[in-house]
Amino acid sequence: MKKLKDLSIILVFLTLLLSACATEQPTGEIADRLINVVTTTSMIADAVQNIGGERVVVTNLMGPGVDPHLYKASEGDVSRMANADVIFYNGLGLEAQMAEVFNQMRGQKATVAIAENVDESVLLEDEEYVGAPDPHIWFDVSLWMVAMEAIRDTLIELDPQSQDYYQQNTDAYLAQLGELHTYMIDQANRVPEHQRVLITAHDAFQYFGEAYGYTVRGLQGISTESEAGTADIRELAEFIVNQDIRAIFIETSVPDRSILAVQAAVQARNHEVSIGGELFSDALGSPGTQAGTYIGMLQYNIDTIVSALLGEP
C-alpha cells in the first residue's frame, strides 16, 4: 500500500510539474543552445556523451553501484526529467519501478527506450517469466551498437542542423565498439570450451553468454527484486561441484551475500571455488576509472572473467 501511495504522490507532482514546465522551457532554437539530456543508467549516459559530444549536457540518474531494477524516481529526478529536452532510458523492463513515470512523460517530450531499437527476434527471454525480455543487451556489443542508432536518430530529429556532427560521432563510436567486440571474442576464446561457465548473482550476463560462447548461470533471475532461497543456493552449489568450476563472481550493483552463501555451500561439499573478482553488471564504475566508460567496463569484465577461469594471477 505504501508503494502505491508513494507512486501516486510522485505522479501528482509530475503532472503539476509538467504543466509548470510547459511555460518554463527555453524558448530559443535548440540549435542555439545545448540539448538538455537525462539518462537513467550510466551506460546510456556514456553513449549519449559519445554521440552528442559538445552539443549535449547529460544528467544521469543512476550512479555507480545502483541497481536499476529497484531504483525509484525521487521528486528531484522527476523535476530533472520534466525539464529535459529528451530522456533516454533502457526499456525492456530494466527500470521497472519507473515505468509509470515514463508513461506520464511520454507525449510531453521525447522519451526514448534505446534497447527497444533492437529487433525482438534477437532478444532473449526470461526463463522464469515467459514473454518477458531480458533487458541487459549491453553485454552483447553488437546489440548495443544497434541501440546507438536510436540515440543518433533522436538527436538528429531534435537538432537537424547538427546532423553531420551526430553522424560523424556515431560512426567513430561504432568503430570503437566494433574493435571492442573483436577484443571480447578474442579474450573469451582464450578459455577452453569446457571451462567457459560464468556464475554470478543474477542473470545479467545471458547476452554475454550468447555472443561470446559461455554458459551463464545466475543465482537470481533477470531482475533482482526477489531474493534467492536456500533451494536456489543448494542447486547452484551442486552444479558448481559437478562441473568442477574454478571461480564465481560478485557484481558491483548486487549485494555479495548471496554469492558468498554459494561459496560456503560449495565448500561444505568439500569442493573449493574462489571468488574470481567483482564484475560490473547494471552500472559502470566511478568516473575516471577503467570501468567508468562502457568500453572500459566491458574490457575490465572480460579480462577479469578470463583470468579467473584460467587461474591467472
C-alpha positions in Angstrom: 0.0 0.0 0.0 2.8 2.4 0.8 4.4 1.8 -2.6 1.1 2.8 -4.3 0.8 5.9 -2.1 4.4 7.0 -2.9 3.8 6.4 -6.6 0.6 8.4 -6.5 2.4 11.3 -4.8 5.1 11.2 -7.5 2.6 11.2 -10.3 0.6 14.1 -8.9 3.9 16.0 -8.5 4.8 15.1 -12.1 1.5 16.3 -13.5 1.8 19.6 -11.8 5.5 19.9 -12.8 4.9 19.2 -16.4 2.2 21.9 -16.5 4.5 24.4 -15.0 7.5 23.4 -17.2 5.4 23.9 -20.3 6.0 27.7 -19.9 9.5 27.4 -18.5 11.3 25.5 -21.3 13.9 27.5 -23.2 12.2 29.5 -26.0 15.2 29.8 -28.3 16.0 27.4 -31.2 17.6 24.2 -29.9 20.4 24.7 -32.4 21.4 27.8 -30.5 21.9 26.1 -27.1 23.0 22.8 -25.6 20.5 19.9 -25.6 19.4 19.0 -22.0 19.5 15.2 -21.8 18.5 13.0 -18.9 19.5 9.3 -18.8 18.7 6.5 -16.4 21.8 4.3 -16.5 25.5 5.2 -16.7 25.9 3.0 -19.8 23.4 5.2 -21.6 24.9 8.4 -20.3 28.3 7.3 -21.7 26.8 6.5 -25.1 24.9 9.8 -25.3 28.1 11.8 -24.4 30.0 10.0 -27.2 27.3 10.6 -29.8 26.1 14.0 -28.6 29.6 15.4 -27.9 29.7 19.1 -27.4 26.1 19.5 -28.3 24.6 17.9 -25.1 24.7 18.3 -21.4 23.9 14.9 -19.8 22.3 14.4 -16.4 22.4 10.7 -15.3 20.1 9.5 -12.6 21.7 6.2 -11.5 25.4 6.3 -10.5 28.0 3.6 -9.8 26.7 0.6 -7.9 23.0 1.5 -8.4 20.6 -1.3 -9.2 18.2 -0.1 -12.0 15.7 -2.9 -11.3 15.0 -1.5 -7.9 15.5 2.2 -8.5 12.6 4.6 -7.7 12.4 8.1 -9.1 12.7 10.8 -6.5 10.9 14.2 -6.8 14.3 15.6 -7.8 14.6 13.0 -10.6 11.1 13.9 -11.8 12.0 17.5 -11.9 15.1 16.8 -13.9 13.2 14.7 -16.4 10.4 17.3 -16.7 13.0 20.0 -17.6 14.9 17.8 -20.1 14.7 18.1 -23.9 14.9 14.3 -24.1 15.0 11.3 -21.8 16.9 8.2 -22.8 16.3 5.0 -20.8 17.0 1.3 -21.5 13.5 -0.1 -21.5 12.5 -3.8 -21.8 11.5 -3.6 -18.1 15.0 -2.7 -16.8 13.8 0.4 -14.9 10.7 -1.4 -13.7 9.9 1.0 -10.8 9.9 4.0 -13.1 7.5 2.7 -15.8 4.6 4.9 -14.8 6.8 8.0 -14.7 7.9 7.3 -18.3 4.3 6.8 -19.3 3.4 10.2 -17.9 6.4 11.8 -19.6 5.6 10.3 -23.0 3.7 12.7 -25.1 5.1 15.7 -23.3 8.7 15.3 -24.5 11.0 12.9 -26.4 11.2 9.8 -24.2 13.3 7.0 -25.8 13.8 3.4 -24.8 17.0 2.7 -26.7 17.0 -1.1 -26.1 13.7 -1.3 -27.9 15.5 -0.4 -31.1 16.8 -3.9 -31.2 14.7 -6.4 -33.2 12.5 -8.5 -31.0 13.6 -11.7 -32.8 17.1 -11.5 -31.3 16.0 -10.6 -27.7 16.4 -13.3 -25.1 13.6 -14.2 -22.8 13.5 -14.6 -19.0 13.2 -18.3 -18.5 11.1 -17.7 -15.3 8.6 -15.2 -16.9 7.6 -16.4 -20.4 7.3 -13.4 -22.8 9.4 -11.1 -20.6 12.5 -9.9 -22.5 16.0 -9.8 -20.9 16.9 -6.1 -20.9 20.7 -6.5 -20.4 21.5 -6.0 -24.1 24.7 -4.0 -23.5 26.6 -7.3 -22.7 26.4 -8.1 -26.4 28.4 -5.3 -28.0 26.8 -6.0 -31.4 23.3 -5.4 -30.0 24.5 -2.2 -28.1 25.7 -0.9 -31.4 22.1 -1.2 -32.8 20.8 0.7 -29.7 23.2 3.6 -30.5 21.2 4.3 -33.7 18.2 5.3 -31.5 20.3 7.9 -29.8 21.7 9.2 -33.0 18.3 9.4 -34.8 16.7 11.1 -31.8 19.3 13.8 -31.5 19.1 14.4 -35.3 15.4 14.8 -35.1 15.7 17.3 -32.2 18.6 19.2 -33.8 18.7 18.6 -37.6 21.2 21.4 -38.2 23.9 19.2 -36.4 23.0 16.0 -38.3 26.5 15.6 -39.8 28.1 16.1 -36.4 26.0 13.4 -34.8 26.6 11.0 -37.7 30.3 11.5 -37.6 30.4 11.0 -33.8 28.2 7.8 -34.2 30.4 6.4 -36.9 33.5 7.0 -34.8 32.0 5.4 -31.7 30.6 2.4 -33.6 34.1 1.8 -35.0 35.4 1.7 -31.4 32.6 -0.6 -30.4 33.5 -2.9 -33.3 37.0 -3.1 -32.1 35.7 -3.9 -28.6 33.5 -6.7 -29.9 36.5 -8.3 -31.6 38.5 -7.9 -28.4 35.7 -9.6 -26.4 35.7 -12.6 -28.8 39.5 -13.0 -28.8 39.6 -12.9 -25.0 36.6 -15.1 -24.5 38.2 -17.8 -26.8 41.3 -18.0 -24.6 39.3 -20.1 -22.1 39.0 -23.8 -23.1 35.4 -24.5 -24.2 34.6 -26.9 -21.3 35.7 -24.1 -18.8 33.5 -21.4 -20.3 31.0 -21.1 -17.4 30.1 -17.8 -15.8 28.3 -17.8 -12.5 27.1 -14.5 -11.0 24.5 -13.2 -8.6 21.7 -12.6 -11.1 21.0 -13.4 -14.8 22.5 -10.2 -16.2 25.0 -11.9 -18.5 22.8 -14.0 -20.8 23.6 -11.8 -23.8 27.3 -12.1 -23.0 27.0 -15.9 -22.9 25.1 -16.0 -26.2 27.5 -13.7 -28.0 30.8 -15.0 -26.7 30.1 -18.7 -26.2 29.7 -19.1 -22.4 27.3 -21.0 -20.3 25.8 -18.5 -17.8 24.1 -19.2 -14.5 22.7 -16.6 -12.2 21.5 -17.2 -8.6 18.6 -14.9 -9.1 16.6 -14.2 -12.3 16.9 -11.3 -14.7 15.5 -8.9 -12.1 17.0 -8.5 -8.6 13.6 -7.9 -7.0 13.3 -11.3 -5.5 15.8 -12.9 -3.0 17.4 -16.2 -3.8 16.3 -19.0 -1.5 18.1 -21.9 0.2 17.0 -24.3 -2.6 18.5 -22.0 -5.2 21.8 -21.8 -3.4 21.9 -25.6 -3.0 21.1 -26.2 -6.6 23.8 -23.8 -7.8 26.3 -25.3 -5.4 25.7 -28.8 -6.7 26.1 -27.5 -10.3 29.5 -25.9 -9.4 30.7 -29.1 -7.8 29.5 -31.4 -10.6 31.1 -29.1 -13.3 34.3 -28.6 -11.3 34.0 -24.8 -11.7 37.0 -22.9 -10.6 35.6 -19.4 -9.9 32.4 -17.5 -9.4 31.8 -13.7 -9.5 30.4 -10.9 -7.4 28.5 -8.0 -9.1 29.0 -4.4 -8.1 25.3 -3.5 -8.1 24.1 -6.6 -6.2 24.9 -7.4 -2.6 27.6 -10.1 -2.3 25.9 -12.1 0.4 24.2 -14.5 -2.0 27.4 -15.4 -3.9 29.3 -15.8 -0.6 26.5 -18.2 0.5 27.0 -20.2 -2.7 30.7 -20.4 -2.0 30.1 -21.6 1.5 27.7 -24.2 0.2 30.3 -25.5 -2.2 32.9 -25.7 0.4 30.5 -27.7 2.6 30.6 -30.3 -0.2 34.4 -30.5 0.1 35.0 -28.5 -3.1 36.9 -25.3 -3.5 35.6 -22.4 -5.6 37.2 -18.9 -5.5 35.6 -15.5 -5.8 37.0 -14.6 -9.2 36.5 -10.9 -8.8 33.9 -8.2 -9.0 32.0 -7.7 -12.3 30.2 -4.6 -13.4 26.7 -5.5 -14.5 23.9 -2.9 -14.2 26.1 0.2 -13.8 29.5 1.5 -14.8 32.3 2.1 -12.3 33.3 5.5 -10.9 34.2 8.3 -13.4 37.9 8.3 -14.1 38.4 4.6 -13.5 38.8 2.0 -16.3 35.2 0.8 -15.7 33.9 4.3 -15.8 33.2 4.0 -19.5 31.2 1.4 -21.4 34.2 0.3 -23.4 36.5 0.2 -20.3 33.9 -1.7 -18.3 33.5 -4.4 -20.9 37.2 -4.8 -21.2 37.6 -5.0 -17.4 34.8 -7.6 -17.1 36.2 -9.9 -19.8 39.7 -9.7 -18.6 38.6 -10.5 -15.0 36.4 -13.4 -16.2 39.1 -14.9 -18.4 41.9 -14.5 -15.8 39.9 -16.1 -13.0 38.7 -19.1 -15.1 42.3 -19.7 -16.3 43.7 -19.3 -12.8 46.0 -16.5 -13.9 47.3 -14.1 -11.2 
